[in-house]
């Protein structure tokens, strides 16, 4: 039986040590972890194949199995992202907002680690390394709890992490993994407020809700993306097809994949059949509102699969080759639909009208708002952050991809010369 209080105590001690470790030592650990991922590739992939086989036997969805699956290419990319984190500036100790007051006191803010992170996640073993790398670089200890479907994979990955810690002479308790799939340990971790400073869930809406409702530790939520692209009447339609295809098809099982395309009525009759033709080649099925359905059925001749959108479809994160399509009268109707149905993750407009682009950016309050680009870029690596521990859709502390700076807080530093307050 695991003693989570003991894990928390060990993590706290490791965090206090990590807080003052020089950058060179942390980077040594990260490079060693990257090397270990490649040198231990066969063990990791063997463990992952066993997880995937069991997931298939248990009937997990294609989207979850895709997230679970590791390949030599994906493992190489994880190792490369770990090296990128090592190459990034160390935020710990960075001073900002410095100024001298009228009384001569010098004040500034200095970045410090949050302390101990508790991260609960499902299906994606790459998250194990992303989080370990970012936590170490930002001086935080972390307690990881992956899903039972990734247990073998995560154990193999944690061995690579521990090897890196050992080579850099960093505390082994800096990264700990709860390897018992019993769900009670999730609840215990959520209430470990004496030792854990922040909980970060990565998974579906149910996991996020469970964490919000049960945690006594601050929780950063996000990662559930009902993402939209609005094709304005002025859009470059050839480029719009490319963007929509990328947003929907490039990797449909992730949170920043496109879920709903909103099409301006002025271009719908011409554009919708072109869009359906393009995406049907990739196996995309369509859920259409009444107006879009009529256009597509009239032009179909059986070339694509389209059916009426149901009442809850506009609020569904598909995570598969399904796309919702709705015809709207213009910019304002598109914005109203997004405000009603978006989860605040990633939403965008395709337009050549700068006034429309500006209004969309001002009115749509999502963590990432796009103009003439695919939503698939909402990713720590794509934003130049190396990786991310989560995509936050909250408005407090951090928003969007959470990377190094988002894993720090700050303290005020005040320098005086015998100052006393009058």
TORMAR-232183 format. One record per residue (C-alpha): chain; residue in one letter; x, y, z; residue number from 1. Coordinates in steps of 0.1 Angstrom, whole numbers. Example, Ala and Ser with C-alpha at 12.3 -4.5 7.8 and 13.67 -1.06 7.14 Angstrom:
A;A;123;-45;78;1
A;S;137;-11;71;2
REM end
This chain:
A;X;0;0;0;1
A;X;13;34;-10;2
A;X;18;61;16;3
A;X;11;93;-2;4
A;X;20;115;28;5
A;X;54;99;27;6
A;X;56;106;-11;7
A;X;46;142;-4;8
A;X;72;146;23;9
A;X;99;133;0;10
A;X;88;155;-28;11
A;X;88;186;-5;12
A;X;124;178;5;13
A;X;134;174;-31;14
A;X;117;206;-41;15
A;X;136;226;-15;16
A;X;168;211;-29;17
A;X;159;218;-65;18
A;X;150;254;-58;19
A;X;187;264;-56;20
A;X;202;239;-81;21
A;X;222;257;-108;22
A;X;210;256;-144;23
A;X;239;235;-156;24
A;X;230;206;-132;25
A;X;193;206;-143;26
A;X;203;207;-179;27
A;X;227;177;-174;28
A;X;197;158;-161;29
A;X;176;167;-190;30
A;X;202;157;-216;31
A;X;207;124;-197;32
A;X;170;117;-197;33
A;X;168;123;-235;34
A;X;198;100;-240;35
A;X;182;73;-218;36
A;X;149;75;-238;37
A;X;168;65;-269;38
A;X;192;40;-253;39
A;X;162;22;-236;40
A;X;139;25;-266;41
A;X;133;-12;-270;42
A;X;122;-16;-234;43
A;X;100;14;-236;44
A;X;83;4;-268;45
A;X;79;-32;-256;46
A;X;61;-20;-225;47
A;X;40;4;-247;48
A;X;30;-24;-271;49
A;X;17;-44;-242;50
A;X;-4;-14;-230;51
A;X;-18;-8;-265;52
A;X;-27;-45;-269;53
A;X;-46;-44;-236;54
A;X;-63;-12;-245;55
A;X;-75;-27;-277;56
A;X;-88;-58;-259;57
A;X;-107;-35;-235;58
A;X;-123;-16;-263;59
A;X;-107;18;-258;60
A;X;-116;43;-285;61
A;X;-93;49;-315;62
A;X;-86;84;-302;63
A;X;-74;71;-268;64
A;X;-53;43;-285;65
A;X;-36;69;-307;66
A;X;-28;90;-277;67
A;X;-14;60;-259;68
A;X;7;47;-288;69
A;X;45;53;-288;70
A;X;66;47;-320;71
A;X;103;52;-326;72
A;X;95;85;-343;73
A;X;73;97;-314;74
A;X;99;86;-289;75
A;X;126;104;-308;76
A;X;105;136;-308;77
A;X;99;133;-271;78
A;X;137;131;-266;79
A;X;142;161;-289;80
A;X;116;181;-270;81
A;X;135;172;-237;82
A;X;167;186;-252;83
A;X;148;217;-263;84
A;X;137;223;-227;85
A;X;174;221;-216;86
A;X;183;247;-242;87
A;X;157;272;-230;88
A;X;165;300;-205;89
A;X;161;290;-168;90
A;X;133;312;-154;91
A;X;143;306;-117;92
A;X;160;336;-102;93
A;X;149;359;-130;94
A;X;142;394;-117;95
A;X;116;417;-132;96
A;X;95;448;-124;97
A;X;125;463;-107;98
A;X;123;499;-95;99
A;X;136;523;-69;100
A;X;109;540;-47;101
A;X;110;577;-37;102
A;X;123;567;-3;103
A;X;153;549;-18;104
A;X;140;513;-13;105
A;X;148;491;-43;106
A;X;121;465;-50;107
A;X;117;438;-76;108
A;X;101;405;-82;109
A;X;121;373;-84;110
A;X;109;341;-100;111
A;X;108;310;-78;112
A;X;95;275;-83;113
A;X;60;266;-72;114
A;X;73;237;-51;115
A;X;55;204;-56;116
A;X;33;196;-85;117
A;X;7;169;-86;118
A;X;-2;159;-121;119
A;X;-30;135;-130;120
A;X;-33;124;-166;121
A;X;-48;98;-190;122
A;X;-36;79;-220;123
A;X;-6;99;-231;124
A;X;27;85;-220;125
A;X;46;115;-236;126
A;X;31;136;-208;127
A;X;53;118;-183;128
A;X;84;131;-199;129
A;X;71;165;-208;130
A;X;61;172;-172;131
A;X;92;157;-157;132
A;X;114;178;-180;133
A;X;95;211;-174;134
A;X;92;205;-136;135
A;X;130;198;-133;136
A;X;140;228;-154;137
A;X;117;251;-134;138
A;X;130;237;-101;139
A;X;98;219;-91;140
A;X;94;184;-77;141
A;X;65;164;-92;142
A;X;42;135;-82;143
A;X;28;118;-113;144
A;X;-3;97;-116;145
A;X;-10;83;-151;146
A;X;-39;63;-162;147
A;X;-40;25;-157;148
A;X;-39;20;-195;149
A;X;-4;35;-196;150
A;X;10;18;-165;151
A;X;37;-3;-182;152
A;X;48;25;-205;153
A;X;51;50;-177;154
A;X;71;27;-155;155
A;X;96;23;-184;156
A;X;97;60;-189;157
A;X;102;68;-153;158
A;X;133;45;-153;159
A;X;148;68;-180;160
A;X;140;98;-158;161
A;X;155;83;-127;162
A;X;186;75;-147;163
A;X;189;111;-157;164
A;X;185;123;-121;165
A;X;212;100;-110;166
A;X;237;111;-136;167
A;X;231;147;-126;168
A;X;233;140;-89;169
A;X;198;153;-83;170
A;X;174;138;-57;171
A;X;156;107;-70;172
A;X;124;120;-53;173
A;X;123;150;-76;174
A;X;101;129;-99;175
A;X;78;102;-83;176
A;X;52;81;-99;177
A;X;21;65;-83;178
A;X;22;31;-99;179
A;X;-9;17;-82;180
A;X;-40;21;-105;181
A;X;-64;22;-75;182
A;X;-85;54;-80;183
A;X;-84;62;-43;184
A;X;-49;75;-47;185
A;X;-62;102;-70;186
A;X;-85;115;-43;187
A;X;-56;113;-17;188
A;X;-33;133;-40;189
A;X;-60;159;-45;190
A;X;-62;164;-7;191
A;X;-25;164;0;192
A;X;-25;202;6;193
A;X;2;200;33;194
A;X;28;189;6;195
A;X;14;196;-29;196
A;X;13;232;-41;197
A;X;-7;227;-74;198
A;X;-27;200;-91;199
A;X;-27;198;-129;200
A;X;-51;174;-145;201
A;X;-47;163;-181;202
A;X;-76;144;-195;203
A;X;-113;146;-203;204
A;X;-139;168;-189;205
A;X;-148;142;-162;206
A;X;-113;142;-148;207
A;X;-112;180;-146;208
A;X;-146;182;-129;209
A;X;-136;155;-104;210
A;X;-104;175;-96;211
A;X;-123;208;-92;212
A;X;-149;193;-69;213
A;X;-126;172;-47;214
A;X;-93;190;-44;215
A;X;-81;210;-14;216
A;X;-51;220;-34;217
A;X;-53;247;-61;218
A;X;-62;232;-95;219
A;X;-53;244;-130;220
A;X;-79;231;-154;221
A;X;-80;231;-192;222
A;X;-71;208;-220;223
A;X;-107;202;-231;224
A;X;-110;218;-265;225
A;X;-142;224;-285;226
A;X;-124;244;-311;227
A;X;-139;265;-339;228
A;X;-128;282;-372;229
A;X;-150;308;-388;230
A;X;-146;311;-426;231
A;X;-155;347;-434;232
A;X;-170;358;-467;233
A;X;-137;375;-476;234
A;X;-115;345;-468;235
A;X;-90;331;-493;236
A;X;-110;299;-499;237
A;X;-81;279;-513;238
A;X;-60;286;-482;239
A;X;-90;281;-460;240
A;X;-94;246;-473;241
A;X;-57;239;-464;242
A;X;-61;254;-429;243
A;X;-94;235;-422;244
A;X;-79;202;-434;245
A;X;-48;206;-412;246
A;X;-69;217;-382;247
A;X;-92;186;-385;248
A;X;-70;159;-399;249
A;X;-34;164;-390;250
A;X;-40;147;-356;251
A;X;-77;145;-348;252
A;X;-74;129;-314;253
A;X;-59;159;-296;254
A;X;-75;189;-278;255
A;X;-65;215;-304;256
A;X;-80;197;-333;257
A;X;-110;214;-351;258
A;X;-145;205;-339;259
A;X;-168;230;-356;260
A;X;-164;249;-389;261
A;X;-186;280;-391;262
A;X;-192;291;-427;263
A;X;-204;325;-439;264
A;X;-237;322;-457;265
A;X;-225;342;-487;266
A;X;-199;316;-496;267
A;X;-216;284;-482;268
A;X;-232;271;-515;269
A;X;-198;272;-533;270
A;X;-174;264;-504;271
A;X;-192;236;-485;272
A;X;-191;210;-513;273
A;X;-154;218;-519;274
A;X;-147;214;-481;275
A;X;-166;181;-480;276
A;X;-148;168;-510;277
A;X;-114;177;-495;278
A;X;-120;163;-460;279
A;X;-139;132;-472;280
A;X;-107;120;-488;281
A;X;-93;117;-453;282
A;X;-123;99;-439;283
A;X;-140;128;-422;284
A;X;-177;125;-415;285
A;X;-199;156;-410;286
A;X;-226;168;-386;287
A;X;-244;197;-402;288
A;X;-270;222;-392;289
A;X;-302;224;-413;290
A;X;-288;249;-438;291
A;X;-255;232;-443;292
A;X;-272;198;-445;293
A;X;-294;210;-474;294
A;X;-264;223;-494;295
A;X;-243;192;-488;296
A;X;-271;167;-495;297
A;X;-280;185;-528;298
A;X;-244;183;-540;299
A;X;-234;150;-525;300
A;X;-242;122;-549;301
A;X;-231;99;-521;302
A;X;-195;113;-521;303
A;X;-195;120;-483;304
A;X;-211;111;-451;305
A;X;-233;138;-436;306
A;X;-261;137;-411;307
A;X;-280;163;-391;308
A;X;-263;178;-361;309
A;X;-279;167;-328;310
A;X;-287;190;-298;311
A;X;-254;183;-280;312
A;X;-231;181;-310;313
A;X;-220;218;-309;314
A;X;-207;211;-274;315
A;X;-188;179;-283;316
A;X;-150;175;-285;317
A;X;-149;149;-312;318
A;X;-113;137;-309;319
A;X;-120;118;-341;320
A;X;-126;123;-378;321
A;X;-160;141;-372;322
A;X;-166;177;-380;323
A;X;-195;199;-371;324
A;X;-205;224;-398;325
A;X;-228;254;-394;326
A;X;-238;282;-417;327
A;X;-239;316;-401;328
A;X;-251;350;-413;329
A;X;-219;368;-406;330
A;X;-192;377;-380;331
A;X;-215;385;-351;332
A;X;-234;352;-354;333
A;X;-201;333;-356;334
A;X;-189;351;-325;335
A;X;-222;344;-306;336
A;X;-219;307;-315;337
A;X;-184;305;-302;338
A;X;-192;323;-270;339
A;X;-221;299;-264;340
A;X;-202;266;-272;341
A;X;-164;271;-270;342
A;X;-145;258;-240;343
A;X;-121;287;-243;344
A;X;-93;266;-258;345
A;X;-85;276;-294;346
A;X;-107;294;-318;347
A;X;-100;313;-350;348
A;X;-111;333;-381;349
A;X;-101;329;-417;350
A;X;-106;363;-434;351
A;X;-90;390;-455;352
A;X;-109;417;-437;353
A;X;-87;433;-411;354
A;X;-116;450;-393;355
A;X;-133;416;-390;356
A;X;-100;400;-378;357
A;X;-96;427;-351;358
A;X;-132;424;-339;359
A;X;-129;387;-337;360
A;X;-97;389;-317;361
A;X;-112;415;-294;362
A;X;-145;396;-288;363
A;X;-135;359;-286;364
A;X;-120;353;-252;365
A;X;-102;320;-256;366
A;X;-68;310;-244;367
A;X;-55;310;-280;368
A;X;-72;331;-307;369
A;X;-61;326;-344;370
A;X;-63;347;-375;371
A;X;-57;327;-408;372
A;X;-40;298;-391;373
A;X;-48;262;-379;374
A;X;-58;257;-343;375
A;X;-32;228;-342;376
A;X;-5;253;-332;377
A;X;-18;255;-296;378
A;X;11;235;-283;379
A;X;41;243;-260;380
A;X;66;232;-285;381
A;X;50;250;-314;382
A;X;49;282;-293;383
A;X;86;279;-287;384
A;X;82;268;-251;385
A;X;99;234;-255;386
A;X;69;215;-242;387
A;X;40;221;-218;388
A;X;24;205;-188;389
A;X;-11;214;-198;390
A;X;-32;239;-218;391
A;X;-49;261;-193;392
A;X;-83;275;-202;393
A;X;-85;293;-168;394
A;X;-78;330;-163;395
A;X;-59;329;-131;396
A;X;-21;325;-129;397
A;X;-16;309;-163;398
A;X;-35;306;-196;399
A;X;-28;286;-227;400
A;X;3;263;-229;401
A;X;18;261;-195;402
A;X;56;258;-197;403
A;X;86;270;-176;404
A;X;75;305;-165;405
A;X;40;292;-158;406
A;X;55;267;-134;407
A;X;70;295;-113;408
A;X;56;321;-89;409
A;X;76;351;-76;410
A;X;86;367;-44;411
A;X;92;404;-37;412
A;X;128;414;-30;413
A;X;132;447;-11;414
A;X;167;462;-6;415
A;X;171;491;19;416
A;X;198;509;37;417
A;X;185;510;73;418
A;X;151;521;61;419
A;X;123;525;87;420
A;X;87;534;80;421
A;X;76;567;93;422
REM end
